[in-house]
């Protein structure tokens, strides 16, 4: 597989770049694009679902973004080692009835030497919010470079 830089072993700078790259990919809401970050046999835990392999990841993401409309995500590096990264994140979305949510979570990632994610374990909680409480207000797509991160927003 073609390398997906940055690759392990991670430094603070390369781990932060890996996190921002993942955030940008997920904000594209393009399941095929996102899936290329993972190994062919990737293993996930996401809430009560356990997708294995890129094909199941693509199907999972299609269902997710069909349900979670106007999805906007911010990820932040929490910790890292040679080939692992821990991330905290929050994202805002609405359902098809117009109800808004902010979902908070943590992810643990493990990478191959080529920089592909082999394992992703996510724990996520949803908080209903009023539309007036939204903080992630940029146009759909990547978060602008000057938009505050989670710590800056007090999240």
VENJOPE-V839389 format. One record per run of one state. SS is the DSSP state (helix for helix, strand for strand, loop for the rest). FROM is the first residue (numbers start at 0). TO is the last residue. If there is no record, write none. Layout:
ss=SS from=FROM to=TO
ss=SS from=FROM to=TO
This chain:
ss=loop from=0 to=10
ss=helix from=11 to=26
ss=loop from=27 to=29
ss=helix from=30 to=34
ss=loop from=35 to=36
ss=strand from=37 to=45
ss=loop from=46 to=47
ss=strand from=48 to=48
ss=loop from=49 to=50
ss=strand from=51 to=51
ss=loop from=52 to=52
ss=helix from=53 to=66
ss=loop from=67 to=67
ss=strand from=68 to=79
ss=loop from=80 to=82
ss=strand from=83 to=93
ss=loop from=94 to=98
ss=strand from=99 to=110
ss=loop from=111 to=115
ss=strand from=116 to=128
ss=loop from=129 to=129
ss=helix from=130 to=132
ss=loop from=133 to=154
